[in-house]
């Protein structure tokens, strides 16, 4: 570990960290999916 690295030590802390990590991944994936879906629908509406 480098300078200033912090990691949870207790089981409760690790559990909160795990939940927080998955929540962040879900939020980023949802945001990306919403943008991609919007762009795709707009592209299909305009026609070729």
ABEGO torsion letter per residue (X at the ends): XBBGBBBBABAAAAAAAAAAAAAAAAAAAAAAAAAAAAAAAAAAAAEX
